[in-house]
Amino acid sequence: MNSTDLLSRLSSSRRLRVRLIRNSERGTLLQASGLLWLSSHVLTMTATVRDAVCPALEGHGALVPLQSDDGDFWMFIPDVWDALNEAGSCLTRFSSGRVIYVSRYDFHPDRLVGRAVFRIPQLPKGPLFCTPPVVEALSGESGVTFKQVWQPPALNEQIPKT
């Protein structure tokens, strides 16, 4: 299910019910974290993490409460933002033309101004892209890692002068 479908279902019906898994398939205790795995295109978090990262996420998607007997959990569904520079990226496509994989990302720097977190329309169920404010807000949490996929041009080259 893509994020748009997920958001419409959550806003038109009852809360999504989740269960916290505390042990691995082998029975070993899993490490506790404020960030939980639900899907690669949403952030799922405890209320404590929500409070810490909310200022960076505000205005960039929808924050939805989840129903659970295991605690107070929230899901952040980021906006889709058309920032990918397809000409400068390395894309693999299906025969239909739809993008299946991006091996090298290039973004339009001017489209990222003021963006904190987003997904791209070419990969609606794909990865979540975070800019430094979100990375900084989440970097202290266990169970999360970030991979830099794009190095923006020098600051004075980012936005064309008019």
Salt bridges, closest charged atoms under 4 A:
ASP51 OD1 - ARG50 NH2 2.75
ASP69 OD2 - ARG17 NH2 2.62
ASP70 OD1 - ARG22 NH2 3.94
ASP79 OD2 - ARG115 NH1 3.71
ASP82 OD2 - ARG111 NH1 3.96
GLU86 OE1 - ARG93 NH2 2.42
